Amino acid sequence: MLHTDWRNLPTEARGMVLALGNFDGVHRGHAHLLHAAHAARPDAPLGVLTFEPHPRSLFRPEDPAFRLSPSAQRAALLAGLGVRQVIEVHFDTDFAALTAEDFVAHVLHEACGAVHVACGADFAFGHRRGGDVHFLEARAEAFGIGLSIVPQLTDESGPISSSRVRRALQDGYPEHAAILLGRPWAIRGEVAHGDQRGRTIGFPTANIAPHCRMAELSTVLPIWADARPSPTPPRRDLRRIYLISRKISTARRSMWRLSASCAPSRNSPVSMHCASRSSPMPKTHAACSPPLLDHTPHRFA
C-alpha cells in the first residue's frame, strides 16, 4: 500500500523494517537491499521509505532526473518484491530543511515507529546532507532501531545503479538495461489523440504521454505493447503499430515500434516494454507483464 503522508500513518504502516532510498527503476540492486532488510528482521513486515519527487528535481530544477518509474509504477514494482507498505515522503523545501537529527527522531522513530532500517553505505539525509550512515548508526541505536548497512550489488562493470540503467537506455542498449533491472523497462499510460502522423507512413499510430523526459532517448528502440483490446476487432494490418511521442522535439523525434495483437483504442491503457535491439519482437502480447529474468531475486514474504 502506498502512503503519501508520513505524519499520519495508519497502524499497519508502523513498526516495520524500512529500506531507505529513492528506488527509481527498482532494479536488481534495490532487490538486493530489500532482501538484506528482510533477512535482518524476518519477523517484521517489510516497508520502504522513499521520496517524491526525486530530490534532484528540487536541487537541480534546470536538469531534472530522467525518471525510470513514476510513483505508482514504483510502488507496484516494490509490491512485487514483497514490500507491504511504501511510505512516500513529499520532498519539498520544508522537508529538505529537516535536520538529520529530526529525520531520525521525527520521521523514522515517531512517525514510522521503525524497528529496523536498511540503506546503502552512501545514504545521506537531512539538511545539506548532514547525516550519513555513521550518524544514522549512532542515533538509530539511541532510539532502539536496528540498522543494516548494505554493500551495493555489483557486476563486472561495477555497482548496479539507476544511473547505469538510465545510461544504457540513453545509449540505445535496452538489453543492457533489462539485465540491470531484472526485467524489460516499461512505460505505462493511456493512448491519446495524436497528430495522425501514422497516415503518412502507412500504419496507425498510438500516442502516449510518457512519464519521463523521453527527449533524452534519442535512439530508436524496439518495444512491444500490452493493451486492452478495442471493442472493434482489428484488421490484420493493424498488428504492427507505431508510436511517435508528442513529448519529443521535432529535431530529436524517435519512433518506437510496437507489436500487439490489437490496436489500442483511444483512452485505453497501454504498457510498452523495451526489447533487445538484436532479438525478434514478439508477434503477440501474451500477458500484461513480461516475465522477470532468471537472475531476479525471488519474492519474499
C-alpha positions as CSV (number, residue, x, y, z in Angstrom):
1,M,0.0,0.0,0.0
2,L,1.2,3.5,-0.8
3,H,1.2,6.2,1.8
4,T,1.9,9.8,0.9
5,D,1.5,11.5,4.4
6,W,4.3,10.3,6.7
7,R,2.9,12.3,9.6
8,N,-0.4,10.4,9.8
9,L,0.4,6.8,9.1
10,P,-2.1,4.1,9.9
11,T,-1.2,1.3,12.3
12,E,-0.3,-1.2,9.6
13,A,2.4,1.2,8.2
14,R,4.2,1.4,11.6
15,G,6.6,-1.0,13.3
16,M,8.2,-2.1,10.0
17,V,11.7,-2.8,8.9
18,L,12.3,0.0,6.4
19,A,14.5,0.1,3.4
20,L,15.6,3.7,2.7
21,G,16.3,5.3,-0.7
22,N,14.9,6.7,-4.0
23,F,14.3,3.2,-5.6
24,D,14.0,4.7,-9.1
25,G,13.5,1.9,-11.5
26,V,13.5,-0.8,-8.7
27,H,16.5,-2.6,-10.2
28,R,18.4,-5.7,-9.0
29,G,20.5,-3.6,-6.6
30,H,17.3,-2.4,-4.9
31,A,16.1,-6.0,-4.7
32,H,19.4,-6.9,-3.0
33,L,18.8,-4.1,-0.4
34,L,15.3,-5.3,0.2
35,H,16.5,-8.9,0.7
36,A,19.0,-7.8,3.2
37,A,16.4,-5.7,5.1
38,H,14.0,-8.7,5.3
39,A,16.8,-11.0,6.4
40,A,17.7,-8.7,9.3
41,R,14.2,-8.9,10.7
42,P,12.1,-11.6,9.1
43,D,9.6,-11.2,11.9
44,A,8.7,-7.7,10.9
45,P,6.7,-6.5,7.8
46,L,8.9,-5.1,5.1
47,G,8.4,-1.5,4.1
48,V,10.1,1.2,2.0
49,L,10.6,4.9,2.8
50,T,11.2,6.8,-0.4
51,F,10.9,10.3,-1.8
52,E,8.6,12.0,-4.3
53,P,9.5,13.9,-6.4
54,H,13.1,12.9,-6.9
55,P,15.3,15.2,-4.7
56,R,17.2,16.2,-7.8
57,S,14.1,17.9,-9.1
58,L,14.3,20.3,-6.1
59,F,18.1,20.8,-6.0
60,R,18.6,20.9,-9.8
61,P,15.4,22.0,-11.4
62,E,17.1,23.0,-14.6
63,D,18.3,19.5,-15.0
64,P,15.7,17.1,-13.5
65,A,16.4,13.4,-13.4
66,F,15.3,11.1,-16.2
67,R,12.9,9.0,-14.1
68,L,12.8,5.3,-14.8
69,S,9.5,4.7,-12.9
70,P,6.8,7.1,-11.7
71,S,5.3,6.8,-8.2
72,A,2.5,4.3,-8.9
73,Q,4.7,2.1,-11.0
74,R,7.5,2.1,-8.4
75,A,5.0,1.1,-5.7
76,A,3.7,-1.8,-7.9
77,L,7.3,-3.0,-8.6
78,L,8.1,-2.9,-4.9
79,A,5.0,-4.8,-4.0
80,G,6.1,-7.5,-6.5
81,L,9.3,-7.9,-4.4
82,G,7.4,-8.4,-1.1
83,V,7.1,-4.8,0.1
84,R,3.9,-4.4,2.1
85,Q,3.9,-0.7,2.7
86,V,5.5,2.2,0.8
87,I,5.9,5.5,2.6
88,E,6.4,8.2,0.1
89,V,7.7,11.4,1.6
90,H,6.9,14.6,-0.3
91,F,10.3,16.1,-0.9
92,D,9.9,19.9,-0.8
93,T,11.9,22.8,0.7
94,D,10.4,22.2,4.1
95,F,11.4,18.6,4.2
96,A,14.8,19.4,2.7
97,A,15.4,21.8,5.7
98,L,14.8,19.0,8.2
99,T,18.0,18.2,10.1
100,A,19.5,14.8,10.2
101,E,18.6,14.5,13.9
102,D,15.0,15.4,13.2
103,F,14.8,12.9,10.3
104,V,15.8,10.1,12.6
105,A,13.7,11.3,15.6
106,H,10.6,12.5,14.0
107,V,10.3,10.5,10.8
108,L,11.9,7.1,11.4
109,H,11.1,6.9,15.2
110,E,8.0,8.9,16.0
111,A,6.1,8.8,12.7
112,C,7.1,5.4,11.3
113,G,7.9,3.5,14.5
114,A,10.6,1.7,12.6
115,V,12.1,-1.4,14.3
116,H,15.0,-1.7,11.8
117,V,16.2,0.3,8.8
118,A,18.5,-0.7,5.9
119,C,20.3,1.5,3.5
120,G,23.4,1.7,1.2
121,A,26.7,2.8,2.5
122,D,26.4,6.1,0.6
123,F,23.0,7.0,2.0
124,A,22.9,10.7,3.1
125,F,20.0,12.6,4.6
126,G,19.0,15.8,6.4
127,H,19.6,19.4,5.7
128,R,22.6,19.8,3.4
129,R,23.1,16.0,3.6
130,G,24.2,16.5,7.2
131,G,23.6,12.8,8.1
132,D,25.5,9.8,6.9
133,V,25.4,6.1,7.9
134,H,27.7,6.7,10.9
135,F,25.4,9.3,12.2
136,L,22.4,7.1,11.5
137,E,24.0,4.2,13.3
138,A,24.5,6.2,16.5
139,R,21.1,7.9,16.5
140,A,19.2,4.8,15.5
141,E,20.7,2.8,18.3
142,A,19.6,5.6,20.8
143,F,16.0,5.1,19.7
144,G,16.2,1.3,19.7
145,I,16.2,1.0,15.9
146,G,18.4,-1.6,14.3
147,L,20.5,-0.8,11.2
148,S,21.8,-2.7,8.2
149,I,24.3,-1.0,6.0
150,V,24.1,-3.0,2.8
151,P,27.0,-3.1,0.2
152,Q,26.0,-2.3,-3.3
153,L,25.3,-5.3,-5.6
154,T,28.0,-5.3,-8.4
155,D,28.7,-7.0,-11.6
156,E,31.8,-7.0,-13.9
157,S,31.2,-3.3,-14.8
158,G,30.7,-2.0,-11.2
159,P,27.8,-1.2,-8.9
160,I,24.3,-1.8,-10.3
161,S,22.6,1.6,-10.1
162,S,19.7,3.6,-11.5
163,S,22.3,5.8,-13.3
164,R,23.7,2.8,-15.2
165,V,20.1,1.9,-16.2
166,R,19.5,5.4,-17.5
167,R,22.8,5.5,-19.4
168,A,22.0,2.1,-21.0
169,L,18.7,3.4,-22.3
170,Q,20.0,6.7,-23.4
171,D,22.8,5.0,-25.3
172,G,20.3,2.7,-27.0
173,Y,21.0,-0.6,-25.3
174,P,17.7,-1.7,-23.7
175,E,19.0,-5.2,-23.4
176,H,21.7,-4.0,-21.0
177,A,19.1,-2.0,-19.1
178,A,17.0,-5.2,-18.8
179,I,19.9,-7.1,-17.3
180,L,20.4,-4.4,-14.6
181,L,16.7,-4.1,-13.9
182,G,15.9,-7.8,-14.0
183,R,13.1,-7.2,-16.4
184,P,12.5,-5.0,-19.6
185,W,12.0,-1.3,-18.9
186,A,8.3,-0.3,-19.3
187,I,6.3,2.9,-19.9
188,R,2.7,2.9,-19.0
189,G,-0.1,5.3,-19.8
190,E,-3.2,5.9,-21.8
191,V,-3.4,6.2,-25.6
192,A,-4.3,9.8,-26.5
193,H,-5.3,11.6,-29.6
194,G,-2.2,12.5,-31.7
195,D,-1.2,14.3,-34.8
196,Q,-2.2,11.4,-37.1
197,R,1.3,11.0,-38.5
198,G,0.7,7.3,-39.0
199,R,-1.3,8.2,-42.1
200,T,1.9,9.4,-43.7
201,I,3.8,6.2,-43.0
202,G,1.1,3.7,-43.8
203,F,0.4,2.5,-40.2
204,P,-1.9,3.6,-37.5
205,T,-0.3,5.4,-34.5
206,A,-0.7,5.1,-30.8
207,N,0.3,8.2,-28.8
208,I,1.1,8.1,-25.2
209,A,2.4,10.9,-22.9
210,P,5.4,9.4,-21.2
211,H,6.3,9.9,-17.5
212,C,9.9,10.7,-18.3
213,R,12.0,13.1,-20.3
214,M,12.0,11.0,-23.5
215,A,13.9,13.6,-25.4
216,E,17.0,12.0,-23.7
217,L,16.2,8.8,-25.5
218,S,17.4,9.9,-29.0
219,T,17.7,6.4,-30.3
220,V,15.2,4.1,-32.0
221,L,14.3,1.3,-29.6
222,P,12.1,-1.7,-30.4
223,I,9.3,-2.4,-27.9
224,W,6.2,-4.5,-27.5
225,A,2.8,-3.3,-26.1
226,D,0.2,-4.8,-23.9
227,A,-3.1,-3.1,-24.5
228,R,-6.8,-3.6,-23.6
229,P,-8.5,-5.0,-26.7
230,S,-10.5,-2.4,-28.5
231,P,-14.3,-3.0,-28.9
232,T,-13.9,-3.4,-32.7
233,P,-11.8,-6.4,-33.9
234,P,-8.7,-5.0,-35.6
235,R,-7.8,-5.6,-39.2
236,R,-4.9,-7.9,-39.8
237,D,-2.8,-5.0,-41.0
238,L,-3.1,-3.4,-37.5
239,R,-1.0,-6.0,-35.9
240,R,2.0,-3.7,-36.2
241,I,1.5,-0.2,-34.9
242,Y,3.9,2.6,-34.4
243,L,4.2,5.2,-31.7
244,I,5.5,8.7,-32.1
245,S,5.7,10.6,-28.8
246,R,4.4,14.2,-28.8
247,K,6.8,14.9,-26.0
248,I,9.9,14.6,-28.2
249,S,11.1,17.6,-30.1
250,T,11.0,17.5,-33.9
251,A,14.8,17.6,-34.1
252,R,15.2,14.5,-31.9
253,R,12.0,12.6,-32.5
254,S,12.3,8.9,-32.0
255,M,9.9,6.3,-33.5
256,W,9.2,3.3,-31.2
257,R,8.0,0.1,-32.8
258,L,5.2,-1.8,-31.1
259,S,3.8,-5.3,-31.8
260,A,0.5,-6.2,-30.4
261,S,-2.5,-8.4,-31.1
262,C,-4.8,-5.5,-31.3
263,A,-4.7,-1.7,-32.0
264,P,-5.2,0.2,-28.7
265,S,-8.3,2.5,-28.8
266,R,-8.2,6.0,-27.5
267,N,-8.1,6.3,-23.7
268,S,-7.3,2.6,-23.3
269,P,-4.3,1.8,-21.0
270,V,-1.2,0.5,-22.7
271,S,2.1,-0.8,-21.3
272,M,5.2,-0.6,-23.6
273,H,8.3,-2.7,-22.8
274,C,11.7,-2.1,-24.3
275,A,13.1,-5.2,-26.2
276,S,16.6,-6.1,-27.3
277,R,17.7,-4.5,-30.5
278,S,19.0,-7.8,-31.7
279,S,16.2,-10.1,-30.5
280,P,13.0,-10.7,-32.5
281,M,9.9,-8.8,-31.5
282,P,7.1,-11.0,-30.0
283,K,4.3,-11.5,-32.6
284,T,1.5,-11.0,-30.0
285,H,1.3,-10.0,-26.4
286,A,0.9,-13.0,-24.1
287,A,0.4,-11.2,-20.8
288,C,0.2,-7.8,-19.2
289,S,3.7,-8.0,-17.8
290,P,6.7,-9.7,-19.3
291,P,8.3,-12.4,-17.1
292,L,11.2,-11.4,-14.9
293,L,14.6,-12.5,-15.9
294,D,16.0,-15.6,-14.3
295,H,18.6,-13.7,-12.2
296,T,16.0,-11.6,-10.5
297,P,15.9,-12.4,-6.7
298,H,12.8,-14.4,-5.6
299,R,10.0,-12.6,-3.9
300,F,10.0,-13.0,-0.2
301,A,7.1,-12.6,2.3
